[in-house]
Amino acid sequence: MRLSRPILALVSLALAPAAAFAQAIAERPVVLKRVMFEGKPIDYDGAWSRIVGLKKTGVGFVSVRAAPLIRAPERDRLTADRKVWAATPEPGAAFVAVIYLADPKAEADDFESKCGVPNPPPADAPIKRVYTGPCPHGWVHRRYIETLAD
């Protein structure tokens, strides 16, 4: 019996290890969107937030993912009360893009200079900018994000 290519693809996908499947998921970049007021850039669309909602009897961390999917590769783990800058999510989105300082004890005042996210953005800043670093960034499930200030 000869199997068709689509069936062979499904069989090989079913037999692939979970880690290999997670690597097949394309990363999705964190995008900074510039906010304008009276024709001038005033900030990027997002807010200071913190990690909340972790069960005391659970694993004690939330995964930072490479894309807004539970199956996406894990980039990092954040614990309760960790401060992050969270981009404003699309309505109904399950995940939120986050950027945070590598040192959990660093002050939020250091964020702009250390992470390259100036406030206000330069006048010639693009309306949308893919964030490439230098600070850690990725995607966290929305239920673990609490907005502190926006």
N, C-alpha and C positions, 0 to 999 in steps of 0.2 A: 504494500500500500504506500503510495506516494503522497506526502502532505504538501499542501500549498504554502507559499511563502508567508501569507498572513498567519496561518495556523502555526507554522514553525516559529514565527516571531513571538506569538503569544506563549507558546510552550517555553521558549528560551527566557522570556520575561518572567514567567511564573517560577522558573528554576533559578533565576538570578538571586544572589544574596541580597538581603535588605540594604546593606551598606552600598552596594553597587547601584541599586535602584535609587537611593537617596542622592548619590553623586550625579545621576542622570538628570536630576531636577536642576534646571538653569537658575543661577543666582539672579536675584532681582535687585537692582541698585536702590539705594536710598536717595531720594530726590528732594532737594531743597527748593521750595517755591517762594519767590520773593513777594512780599506784601507791599502794596503801594498806598500812599495817602497823600492827597493833593499833589499828585504827580511825582512824588519822591519816594524812593524805597525806604521803608521804616524798619523792617525786620524780615525774618523768614517765618513762614507759616508753620507754627508749632508752639510748644509750651514746655516749661520745666515740669517734670512729672517724677513719680517715684514708683517703685515696684511694690505692689500690695497683693493681698489675697492668697498668699502661700499658706498652705495648711501646716500647722505646727507638727503634725504627725506625718506629713508628706516628705518629699525629697528635699525641701528647703531651698529650691532654686527654680528659676524660670529660664528656659532655653532661649538664647538669641539665635535666630535662624538666618540662613543665607537668602531665604525667599519667604514670602508670606504664606507658607504652607507648613503644616505639622510634620510632613515627611521630608522637608528640606533639611539639608545638613546643618548640624548644630555648630555655631561659631564660638559661643561662649555661654556662661551661666551667670545669672545675676541673682543675688539674694534680696530678701525683703528690705525695704527702705532705701535701696540703691537709687540715687538720683540719675535721671536720664533726660535728655532733650528728646521729646517725642513729636514727630511731625503730625500735623492734623490729618487724621485718616479720612479716606473717602467714606461717604455715608454707607453704612452697612458692612464695612470692611471688618474682617475678623482680626487682622493683624495691624500693628502700628510700626512704622519705621522709627528706630531710635539711634541716637548717637550719644556716647558717654565717655567720660574720662577714664583712662585705663586704671588709674589709682582710685579706689573707692573712697579714700579719705580726702581727695583733692576738693578744693572749694569750687563751687559753681562759677565764681568770679574768674577762674582760670579757663573756663570753657572756650570763650571766644578766641583768645590768643592761642591756646594749645591745640584746639581742634579746627581752627581756620574757618570759623563761622562768625564773621563780624556782625555787630549790631550797632548801627544800621549797616546794611549791605552797601558796598560801593555803588555810586550812581550808575556805573556802567555794568553792574552785575546782570547776568542773564536772568530772565524771568524764571527759568527752571535750571537747576544745576545738579548734576550727579555728584553725590558726595563720595570721595575716594579715600578720605582719611585726612590726617594721620590718626585720628581717634577711632576706637572700635565702634562698629555700627552694624545694624542688621534689623531683624524683625522680631517683635515680641507679640504674643497674643494679647489682644485688647483688654481682656478681663483682668490682666495683671498690671494695668497702667492706671494711675490716679493722677489727674492734673493738679499741680500745685499753684501755678501762676501762668497766665497767658497774656 
